[in-house]
């Protein structure tokens, strides 16, 4: 498809130049001694706590990155970001789970994490999975590792690693990935710098360890325009890009050619409350700008798609996530996150995950567009019907385009007459999605890990507990 340009090429280039100026003139707060030495040896300079990265260093490191990043599931399926496809994955790290039938929500636990992973494994338009919930019954120091360990047995899809913050977390996550296969093939990891432009020592250690291990790396800044980034979308996207590129430089100096996923999670401040807004259409616009800038660098781009501040499966929820997904999708995003996201990433429900699977199919249909060639323009078919043959329904042309997916056949959206809908119990999309999630969790089974693999994972978690839980 031809991607829709929300920014002109001139504007993208201006944003790139602003990003280079931020890194060269403002710099990043980085005090890690070994990283500083590595950066200054490569041409960077130090000004107090800040490291200033010259444009030629940044450009040289960008040029070392491959244009694609792949991750393989234990079932053998590989997804390659940057191959021209649009992939979807779920929100990671939600705290709460919501019951749409009662309207109640609670803290998620490990069983919710397992069930969510198994549900996502069954959804055809969720292409890769990120551990969904931060379970309240896992010790804080083991949270990221527990998320990964308890997701592994419940999907055969590519499982992207959780966000990590320390080098020991990286090492233990890599050991768990080894239970499935070569870690660089079956694992990706992300670290979130602190906006604005701050790289704490423990996060730098994690980034360096990811690079040493050769794990595809997704720097994941999460600035909020107006509080931790400029309130202008362009300025906030440029700062976010500078945070990604600073992490990219570190990784490439350690492991030239390491796969990098250019990520953006820019939200906007709600002016009346100061909270972070994920539902406003500005997130979709910022994501589109992030996509165009990341593609300027020749990198695969992952941004938020399905995002909302809504607390229920209501109209606000639907229109916010639709807009925020379709805008970056049309801009050419390689991967959209957010399946299941609610309340600005704090909460989810199984019904939302199922509904988003259908929404993802709709977004793919939008991206595909439609052809306007001799066959699809159907002049001869129109003439045949007008000259007395059967109606359009009986034409081979109609069957061809029906089978070819010209019209998306939905599973959840209501398209029947009132009488049929009433006879079916007046269930809306949310109720249909809830019922489907319950059916999947009753019926869907995932090929289990072997006993040897389960024991190996338990041993790794035990070792992590001894080292990390004080």
N, C-alpha and C positions, 0 to 999 in steps of 0.2 A: 504494500500500500504506500501511497504518498503521504508522508507525515504532515500534519498541520503545524505550521510554524507560528507559535504565539509570540516569539521574538524574531526580529529580522536577523540576518547574519551579522549585520553591523552591530546590533545590540548584544548579541552573544559574544562577539569579539570584545566589545567594551566591557562586558561583565568579566571575561577572562583577564583582560588587562587590569581591571580593578582587583581581581583575586591575586594576581602577581604582585601588585603594589601592596596589598595588605600583608602578604608574606614577607616582602622585602623591606617595607618601611615601618610597619607596625610589629611584625613578627609574632611568634607564639611563646607563651609562657611555658618554659621547659627547663627544668633544673637537673634532670638525670645526667650524671657525670659522663657515663660511657656514651650515651646518645649525643651529648654535646660535643664530645671529642670526635665522634664519627661525623657529625654534621659540619663541624669547623674544618676537619680534614678535607671535606668535600667542597668547601668554599663558603659555608655559612659564617656569619659573624655573631658575636654575643654582645648584648646590651643589657646589663643587669640580669634579671631573671628571664629575659626574652632572647630567643634565637631568631635572627633574621635570615631568611632563605632567599638567595639571589635567583632571579628569574631563570638564568641558564641552568641552575641546578634543578629547579622544579621541572622545567621543560625536558631536561635530559632524563629525569626519573619517569616522567609520564611516558616518554617514548619507549621505555623498557617494558611497559605493561602489555600483556597480550590483549587482543580485542575481544576474547571470549573467556568465560569461566564456566567450568562444568562441575557438576556434583552428581554422584551415582548413589542410587538406593541399593539396599541389600537384595532387592528383588531383581536387580540388573538394569533397571531403567536409569538412563542418564538424561539430565536436563542441562542444556548448554545456553547460558545467558549470552546474548550477543549474536545468536544465529538467525536473527530476524523474527523470531517468534515472540509472543507475549505470554509470559508465565505468571501464575498467581501463587501466593503462599499466604499463610494465616498470620494474624497478629501473634506476637510472642510476648509472654510475660504478664498477662492479665492477672490482676489480684483477685477479682470477684467473679462469681458465677451467678447468673440471673435465671429465675424460673418465671417464664412468661405466663404460666397458668395461674400462679398465685401473686405475681408481682413482687415477690420477695427476692432478696439477694443475700449472699453469704460469702465468706472467704473460701477460696478454692482449696482443695486438698489433693494429695497425690492421685487418688482414684479419679478425680476430675481430669487431671492431666492425662492419665492413661486412656480414659474414655474419649476425651477430645481427640487424642492422637488416632485412636482407632476409627472414630467418626470421619476425621479428615482423610484417613487412608482410603475410605470408601467413596469420597467425593471426587468425581472425574475431573473437575476443573480446578482442584487444588493440586498443583503440580509438584511442589516441594512443601515440606512441613518444618515449622519451627516449634520447639516445645512451647505449648500454649500458655499454661498457667504457672504462676509462682506459688507453689503449694505451701499453705501455712503450717503443715505438719512436717516440713523439711527444715533442718537447722539453717539459719541464715548463712553461715560460712560455706555451706554445701549446696546452697540454693541452685546455682547454675548447673552444677554437676548432677544434682538430683533430677533436675528437669530433663537433662539429656539422657541420663541412665533409665528413667522411667518412661521415656518416649520410645527408646530404641526397640523394645520388643513388640510395639504395637503399630508399626508401619513397615512396609517394604519399599515405600517411596524414598526419594532422596530426603535425608533429614539434616537440615542445616543446624549447626550448633547454636546454643544460646549465646547471649551477650556475656562476655567475660570481662573481668577487671584486673586479674593478677596473673603472673606467670605460672604459679602452681596450678591454677584453674586450667590454663591452657595445656599444661603437661598431662593432667589427669584426663581432660577431654580427649586428647590425642590417644592416650592409652585405651580409652573406651572405644574410640573409632577403630583402633587396630583390631578389635574383636571382630569387626565386620570386614575389614579390608585395608588397603593402603590409605592412611589418613588423608593425604592430599586429594584422593579421589572420592572419598565418602564424607568429607567434613568441610564446612566453611565456618569461620568464626568472625565475630564482630566485637569491636570495642568502641565505646562512645566517649570521645573527648568532652571536656567540660566547656560549654560555651559561656563566654566568648574566648576562644583561642587559647585554651589552657589544657596542658597535658601533664597531669600528676605523675609522679615517679612510678607508682604501681601500674598505671595504665601504659606508660611507656614500656615497662618491663614486659607487660602482656603483649604489646604490639611486636616487640623485638622477638619474643619467643614464638609468636605465630609465624613470623617470617623465617626464623631459624628452622622451624618444623616444616616449612613449605606448604602451609595450609592457606588456601584461598581466603583472602582477607576483605572484609567489608567494613571500612571505617564508618561509624554510624553517629555523626553529630545530631543532636536533637535541640536546636536552638528555638527560642520563641521570639518572634519579631515584636519588638517593643519592650522586652525585659532583658533577654540575653543576646539580642541581635538588633540591628537597626529596624525601625518600624516600616521602612520602605521594603517592598518585596525584593527589588533588585539588590539592595544593599545586604539584606538578610541572606539571600541566595549566594551572593559573592562571599560573605563571611563563612557560610556553611561550606562552600567549595574550598576555601582556604584551609578549613579544619580537615576536610577530607584529604587535600593534597599534602598537607604537612605529615599526616599519617602515611600517606603513599610514599613520600620521600624516605621516611624512616624504613619502611618495609623494603623498598627497592635497594637501598644501600646495604641492607643485610642479605637480601635474596633477590638479585636482579632477575627480572622476568616473572616475579610472583604475580599470580592472578589477583586483580583488584576489582571489586564491585563498587562502583560510584553510587553512594547512597545519599538520600535526603529525607529528613524527617522534620522539616520546618513547619512550625505551627505559628499562629498569630495570637497576640494578646487580645483578650476581650476587654475593650476600653472601660466598660462599666464595672468590672470586677477584678481585672488583672490576671485572670486565670488563662490557661493555655487552651486555645480553640482549635479543635481538629475538624470541626464540621463545616466551617465557613468555606465558601468557594475559593477563597484566597489560598487555601492549602492546595487545591487542585491547580491553580495558576502557578504557585511556587514549585509544585512538583513538575509541571510542564517545563518551567525554566530550568530546573535541575536536570531534566532529561536532555534538553538541548545543549546545556553546558557540558554535561558528562559525555555526550556524543561528540562534542567539539574536541574532547580529549581522546576519542576513540575507545571509550570504556563502556562496558555494559552497565546499565543504570537501573537501580532498584529504588522506587519511591512508594509512598503511601498511595493507595487507591481507595479502598473502602474505609472511610473514616467519618465519624460522627461524634457529636457530644451528647446525643440522645440517650435517655435512660430506658427506653422501651422500644418495642418494634412498631413504631408509629410513622406518621407521614414525614416528620422531620428526619427521622433516621433514613428513610428511603431516598428522599431527594438529596440529602447531603452526601450519602455514600455514592449515589449514582453520578452526581456532578464531579465529585473528587476522584472517581475512577475513570470516567470517560475522557476527561481533559488530558491527563498524562498519557492515557492509552492512545489517544489520537496524536499526541506529540511523539510517540514512538518508544514509550517505555519498554524495557526488556523484561522487567518483573514488577508486578504490583503486589504490595503487601496489604494486610488488613482484613482478610477473611475472618469474620467473627467479631471484629472490633466494635465496641460500644463505649460510651462515656469517656471519650478521649483516651482509649487504651486501657482503662482501669477494669473493664467488665466485659463479659461475653455471655452468650447462651448458645446452646446447641442449635436452636432454631435459627439463630442468626448465621451460623456456619453453613447450614443447609441452604438457607435463602441466598447467601452470597455465592454459593456454588452455581446457582441458577443465574444470578446477576453477572457472574464472570462469563458465562456462556453468552449472555446478551452483549457484554462489552466486546467479546471476540467477534460477534456478529456485526457490531458497529464498525469495528476495525476492518473487517473484510470488505465492507462496502458492497457494490454491485457492479456488474459488467454492463457495458453499453456497446456490444458488438453485434454483428449481423444476426447471430442466433438469438441472443437475448432480446433484441429489438422486435423480433417476432412479426415482421410485416406479413410474411406468407401465412402464418398461423391466423392472424387477424383476418386476412383475406379469405382463408378457407372457411372460417366460422361465418363470416358475412355472406359467403356464397352458398351457404346452405348445409354445411357439414354439421356434425354435432357441436355442442357448446364447448367452451374452453375446458371444462372439467374432463371431458372425454379425450382431450388431445394428448398424444405422446409427449409433446412439448411440456405440458403441465406436469406430467409425472416425472419427467427428467428434472425439472427445476424443484419439484417437491423433494425428490430423493437427494438432490444436490444441496439442500439446505437453504434455498432462497428465502424461505420463511422459517424462522426458528420455532420449533415446537416446544413450548414450555411445559414443565411438569407441575409447577406450583401456582403460577399466575391464573387467576380466574377469568375464563373467557366464554363461559356458557350463559345461557339465558337465565332470567330470574328464577323460573320455575325449577330448572335443573339445579341451580345453586341452592334453592330453598330445600329441595328434596335431599340434597347432600349434607344438610345440617348447617348451611350458611357459614361455612368455614372460609375465612380469608387466608391470605398467603402466610401470615404468621402461624395460624393454626395448622395449615398444611405442612409447613416446614417443621413445626414441633412434632407432628405425628410422624413425619418421615425420619426425623432424627431418632425418635424412639424405635421405629422399625429397624433402622440401620444398627443401632446399638444392641438390639435383640439378636439380629441375624448375622451381622458381618463378623467374620473371623479372619485373623491375620496369622500367617505362617509363623509359628513361634520360633524363638531362638533355641538353639540346642542347649542341653544341660551344661555342656562345657562352656558355652558362651555366657550363660546366666551366672555360672560360678565365677567366671573371670571378671564380669562386671561387678559382682558383689565384692570380690577381693579388691578391686580398684577403689570402690567406694569406701571400703573399710580402711584402706591405706590413706585415702583422702581425709577421712574423718580424724584419723590419728594425727595427721599433719596440720589440718586447717581448723579443727574445732578445739579451742583452748578452754 
